[in-house]
Structures are given as C-alpha cells and as structure tokens.
Amino acid sequence: MKLFKIAKTFRKDEDGAVTVDWVVLTAAIVGLGIAVLTSVTSGTKTVTEAVSTHLNGTKVTTTF
C-alpha cells in the first residue's frame, strides 16, 4: 500500500506543473521578442536605405 500512497502524493504534487507554465511563458516572451526584433530590423533597414539614397542624390553648395 505504500506504493499507492507514493503514487497519490506524486499525482497531487504541482511543482512540475508550475515549472512547465514558467517555461511556456518564457518561450512565448522570447518568441515575441524575436518577432518584434525581426520586424523592427526590416523597417529600420528600409528607412536607412531611403535616407541613404536621398542623401546621395543631394548636392550641397557653399557660398563663401
């Protein structure tokens, strides 16, 4: 009967479930961060290229 008591205690123990919850939440946050980083990086690259193109086509004159 001691085996049944150990099995019952193991089934009621929720420490592992809490750990799994934290791992899932952490993975979701990391995934969201990677998605945001990818989005911002591509947007920044587009803006940088547009500014570079504009500056390369601009002529600066001095009146000294």
Secondary structure, 3 states (H helix, E strand, C coil): CHHHHHHHHHHHCCHHHHHHHHHHHHHHHHHHHHHHHHHHHHHHHHHHHHHHHHHHCCCCCCCC
